[in-house]
Amino acid sequence: MPTSWGWSKFTARRVGSKVGFDLLAHQEEGVDFLTGQGVGLLAFEQGLGKTFVAIEAFRRLLESGRADRLLVVCPNSLKRNWVAEFGKFAPHVTVEIVEGPPKVRRSAFRATRARVVVTSYETARAETTALIALCQRQRTALVLDESHAAKNWKSLTSTAMRAVAPHAAFRWLLSGTPVTNTAEDLHTQVEILEPGKASLGSAEVFKAMLEDDPTAKFAQATFDRLILRRTKEQCLDLPEKTYADLRVELPDWQRRVYDQMRDEMVAEIRKMTGEQYLAYASTALAKLTRLIQIASNPALIFPELDRLPAKFEALDGLIADILSVPGRKVILWSNYIRTIEQLLQRFPGAVAIYGATPNDERQGIAKRFQEDQDTRLLIANPAAAGTGFTLTAASFTIYESLSWRYDHYAQSQDRNHRIGQTQPVTYVRLLATDTIEEAVVTALERKSALARSLLGDRGAGELVASLSQEEMCDLLTSNRLPSVGDPGERQVAAGSA
């Protein structure tokens, strides 16, 4: 049987002409949570079976006559994953993907008779009226998969989902990383769950209250009622995880390129007036990302620099060492398309899932990596392969580069540390010495702590600091974020995504 849901953890049983599955305790709890109160955020960590729980919850609603249709809105890359999962766990339920040109989409929304309709956030933004009409025709359960995609109150995605939600009889949000920056991420998702109730007050009031209580203890009762959080440590007996940072010294040529761009940025900032810096701050993240790219692969910024970056040389030895043991497999994560394509040339026999990989080929590549003993290296982009894939064949994971996106980082880790993994998993981060990557690691760790605090996981909450003009210069020269509690620290942008 397939490994994508850890079939050793499920027991198939036949009841009359139907096949059902005995759920794990946390999954049964999740089904009861969704079907019981009708609205909720299922915040299971990646790998605990959120999709399976939602499918089973809808199947039970359908059989009991409480709902007629399921509308799934998800990232574009996950549409076919939902179809495949229904094929495994509820094959008697009809499923239709709505996509294509506007005229085709609108016709499909009007005419569909499928019990389950799957579409993307992009389509939902463009066809909000059609989604509302769909929900109004029948008792509909609305699922927002990776619901943190709608966390930004001002975004078109959030606006569309808040317009559709009131017309759904059931509203279910699924996300292993519902908090990726601040507690404001949860405010918008609660508004989708309980439209019109103002459980947490307006967005402006909530933001103001966070200034005095960044961990949102004042909202904990609402979070406890609407969010079911479960971690792998609570629910599964999974193998140990080990983390290692491999520091990589930049060669002289790469160091000169990095230092020149850094020094130019510092000089530019120091010349700014306060008003100019406020305008600059909104673009600062993109500027810092250019430094990350140079630390990773200068050819991303300067294509004429066709030389061997430090991380490529380090990867040669690291991957060779890992794969010298028969049977081992490795996932290599990179954030950059050009880097992935260069690495594919560097490592013959590797397979890849990234932006250029057609959506309808991605699950096949993942299956090949899982099942083919000769396919031992998968090179992937967290934005493309960080969700919807089971990659438990790999016991080693390497991060060639990191970004400020905590959700991408957390979700990518869970591709191979999930149900079905039988080996200890080692995560290796390649960090260019004396570069901005030191600050990226700090930002990711602070976001992780904040998420744990808000969702009731163990650990203290910390916020990523916003940076004053002087703090930005200090960051560029020292590669350190201000410590939590430093004077002048404010809750904004250092890691906003």
N, C-alpha and C positions, 0 to 999 in steps of 0.2 A: 504493500500500500504506500501511497505518497508520504513523504516525511514532513510536508509543510505545516501540519498541525501537530506533529509529534504523536503519531498514531499509537505508539506504545502507551500513551497516557489516556487513550479513549477506548471504550469498549463498544463495538457495534452490536446492536441487538435488533431483532426483527419483531415487530408487533403487527400481526396481520400481514398486510401487503407492503408495509412501510418499514424502512430502516431508520432507526434513531441512534443516538449516541449518549452514553453515560458521561456526564460532564464532570470535570474536576470541581472541587468544592467552591473555589473562587468564581468559576464560570457559572455555576448554578446560582450563586449569590448575585452575579451580574445580571443574569436573566430575570431574577426576581426584582432586582432594582429597576430595570428598564420597564418591565411590564407592570410592576406594582404601582409606582407613582406616575408613570407615563412620561415623565420628563426627567432628564438627568445627563450628566457628563460622566461617561465611563472612562476613567483615567487610569486604566491598567497600563503598566509598563509594557513596552514593546515585547512581543513574544508570549504574552499571556492569553491571547485569543480573543481580542476585542471583536474582530469581524465575525468569528464563529458565534460569540455570545449574541451579537445583534441579529444574526441569521436565525438562531434558535429562538430568540425572543419574538421575532416576527412570525416565525412558523407557529408558535403557540398562540399568538394573537389571531392569526388566520384560522387556525383550527377551532378556536373558541368563539369565533364570530365577532371579535372586538375590533378588528381592522380589516381593510380590504386591499390595501396597497402599501408598498414600501417605496419611498423615493430616496435614493442615495445620491448625495452630492459629495464628490471626492476630488482629489487632485487628478489631473488628466492621466497620469501614469498608472493610476490604480483602478481605472474603470474595468479593464478586462480581468483584473485580479478578483473583483467582486463577482463577475460572471463565473469565473472558475471555482470560487469558493461555494457559490450556490450549487454548482454542478456536483460538488462533492457532498455537501451536507444537506441540501434540500433539492434534489434533482427534479422533483415533481412540480416545483414552483417556476413559473415562466419568468424570464429575465430579458429585458431589452435595454440596450445602450442607445441613448439619444445623442447624436453628434452630427457634424456635417454643416453645410451652408444654412443660413437662417431659415430659408423657406422649407428645407427638409426637416430641420429641428422642430419648427412650429407645427408642421403637419404631423410629425411623429408624436409630439406631446398631445395633440388633439385626438389622434386616432388610436393610440396604443391601448391594448387590452392586457398587456403583461401585468402580472402581479407585482413585479419589481422593475422599477425604472431607474437606470443608472446614468448620471450625467456628471459633467465636470463643473468646477467652480467658474471657469471661464464662460461656459454655456449658461450657467445660472445667472450670472451678471447680465448677460445679453437677453435672456428670455425669462426675466422675473415674472412678468404677467402670465406667461404660459405655465410656469410652475405653480403660481397661485391658483390658476384655473384647474390644474391637475389635482391639487390638494382639495379643492372645493367639491370636485365631482364625487369623490369617495372618501371614506375614512382612511386617512393616510398617516403612516408613520414616517417621519422625516429623519433621515440620518445624515449628519455632517461628519464625514470621515476626515481625520486630521483637522479637527475643528479649530485648532489654533490658526488656521489659514484665515479665519474670520475675526481674529482678535483685535484688529485695528479698527476702532469705532468709525473713523473717517473714511475707510477704504470702501470701494465699490462692492467688494465681496461681502463685507459686514452689512452694508446697507441692503443688499439684495437678500441676505439670509434673514435679517430682521423683518423684512417685508413679507417673506414667505412663511416664516415660522408660525404666526398667529393662525394660519389656515390649516395647520396640521394637527391631527388629533393626538399624536404622540411626537415628542421631539427628543431625539437622542443624539448626543455629541460624543464622538470617539476621539481620544487623543492620549498618547502616552506622554506627551510633553505639552500640556495645556498652558504652562507658564514658561515662556522663553525669554522674557525680559523683566517685566514687573507685574505686580498684582493687577494692574489695569488689564492685562490679558484676560483675566478671569471675569472682569466686570462685563465685557462685551458678550462673552459666552453665556453668562447668566441672563443677560437681557434677551438673548435668543431663546433660552429655555423658558423664561417667564415673561413674555412680551407684555408690556403695559403695567406690570406689577411694581416696577421700580424697587425691587427688593434691595438694591444697593444704592439707591438714589441715582441722580443724573451722573453722567460721565465726569462733568466738571466738579461736582460735589465729592465724588469718590476720589478723584485725583487730589483734591485739596486735603481730604482726610488722610491720604497716604503720606503726606508731608510730615504729619505727626506720628503716624503708625505705619511705617513702610511694609511691615509684614501682615498688615490688614487683619489684625486680631478682632477689630470691630465687626468684620464681616464673616468671622469663622462659623457662626451658627448657620448662615446661608450656605457657605461652602460645604459644611458637613451634611446638610440636607440634600444638596443637589449634585454633589460630586462623590463618586465611589472610587477611591484610590486604592490600588493594590500593587505591591512591588513583587518582583521575582523572589526576593529573599523571604517574603511572607508566604508565598504560595508554592514555590517549587524547590526541589532539592537539586539545584543545578551545580555543575562543577565550578571550581574557584576561578576568579578573574585576577589576572596579574597585569600591572601597568609598568611600563618602562619608558623613560625618555632618553633618546639617543641624541646627544649634542653633536652637531656637525659644524666644523670650522669652515668658514667660507674661504676659498682660495683668494689670492691677492686681487685678481682681476674682478671677481664677484664682489669682494669687500669694497673695492674702490667705487663700483657702480652704486652699491647700497649707500655707502657713506655720502657720496655726492648728492644723491636724491634727498637723503635725510637732512643734510646740512642746508640744502636749498629750501626745504620745507620750514625748518626752524627760522631761517633768515626771513622768509616771507611772513611768517606769523608774528615775529617780533616787530616788524614794521607796521603792523595793522593797528588801526584805532580800535577802540572797544566795539564800536558799531560795525566796523568791517569784520571783526572776528566773529561777532554774532552771526553774520551772514555766512562766513566761512565754516562755522561749526557744523552747519547742516550738511556740508559735503565732506567733513573731516574723515568719516569712515571710509569713503571711497579713496581718499588720499592715502590713508594708512594701508588700505588693501594693496595699493601699488607697491608699498615697501614689502609686504608679505610676498607678493609675486616675485620681486627681485630676490628675496631670500630663498624662494623656492626654485625659480627658473627665470633668469633675466630675459630670456628670449620671448617671454610673454609680453614684455614691454618694449624690448629692443630686438626685433627679429634678426637683425644683422649680427647679433652676438651668438654665433653658432659655436658655442664652447660647452664643455662638460660642466654642469652645475655640481656643487658639492653633494647635493642630495641624490643625484643620479648615481654618482660614484659610490655613495654609502649604500644605496639600494642594491647595487650589483653584489656587494659582499653579503649583505643582510639576507637577501632572498636566496642566494646560493646556499648560505649556511642553513637556513630553515628547511629548504627543499632537499638538502642532502640526506635527510631522514626519510625513508620511503613511507608513502602514505600521507604525509603532511600536505596541507593546502593552506593558501594564504589569500586574504583579501587585502588589496592595496587601494587605499582611498586617496583621491586627489580632487581638488576643487576646480581644476582648469582643463579645458578641452584639449588645448595644444599640448599640455604636459601628458595627458593620457595617451594621445596619439603618438607622441614620441616614445613613451614607455612601452606601448604595444610593439613598436619597431625594435625596441631594445630587448624585449623578452618574448621571443618567438614561442608560440603555443599558448600564450595568455589569451583570455577572453575578456570582454569589456561590456559594461553597462554604463552609458553616459548619455548626454544630450543628443548625440548623433545616432544613437541606437534606436531603430524604429520601435514604437511601443509594443507592437504585436510580436516582436522577437525577444523581448526582454525576459519573459518567464522561461522561454526555451533555453536561453543562455544560462539562466540561474539553475535550471534543471540539469543541464549538461555539467555545470560545475559541481553540483551536488552528487551526480551519479557516475560521471566518467572518471575513472581513476587516473587517466592520463592528463586531465585538465586540472592543473594544480594551482594556477594563479588567476585570480579575477581582479581586474583593474576597474574601479568604479568611481562614480561621482556621487556624493551623498544626496545631492538634490534629485538625482535620477533613480538611485538604487537604495536610498536610505529607508524607504518604507515599502511594504508589500512583498518583500522577498525573504525566504528562509535560506540561509547559507551556512547551516550548521556543519557542513563538511570541512569548514575551515576552523582550525584551532589557533591560528595566528592572524592578527589584524595589524596592518601598518598604516599610519597616517603620514603621507608624504607632505601634506599641507593641511592647515586648519583655517577655519573662518570664524567670524564672530557669531555665527548662527548656532546657538546652543541646541535647537531642535535637531538640526542636521547631525550634529556631533553625537547627541544622545541616541537618536534613532539608528544611526549607522552602527553603533556598538552592539545594538540588540539584534542585528541581522544574524549573528552566529552565537550569541549567548541567549538561548531561548529553549523552549520545549524541543527536545530531540538532540540537544548537544550532550555528548557523553564524555568529552575531553576537557581538561582545563584550557581556558582561553587566555592568550597573551596579547596585550595591546601595546604596540610600540609607536611612539610619536617621534618623528624626526623634527628636531628643533634647531634652526640655525642659530649658533651662538652669537650673543650680543646683537640681537635684532628684535624687532617689534613682536616676534612670535612669543617672546616671554610674556608680554602683556596679554596676548590673546589667550594663553593658557590660564592666566589669572582671571580674566573676564569669564571664561567658560566655567571655571570652578565656582566663582561667585554666583553665577546664574543657576548653577546646579544646587547650591545651598539655598538660594531663595525659593526655587521650585519645591525643594524638599520641605521647607518650612511652611509654605502656603498650603501644600497638599497633605500635610500631616505626617510626612516622612520624618525620620530622625535626622537631626542636623540643624544648625542655626542658620537663619536667613541673613543674607548680606546683599546689598545692592551694588550694581556696577556704578561707579562714580561718573558723573558728568565732569567735564574738564574745563577749567578756566583757561585763559590764554597762557598763563605761566605753567599751569599743570600740563597742557598739551606740549609745550616745549620740553618740559621735564620728561614726559613720556617718551618723546622722540630721542632724547639724549641718554636716558637711563633705562628705557624699555620696561619701566615699572608703572603700574597704575597707582594712584594715591591709595593709601591704606584706608579701609573703612573707618569712618569717624574723623578723618582729617578735616581741618577747618576748610570751609568753602565747598565741601562736597555737596553735590546736588544730584537728584535722581533724574538723569536724562541719558545722554547719547552714547557713552563709550561703547556700548555693545548693541545699540538698537538695530533691528534688522528690518 
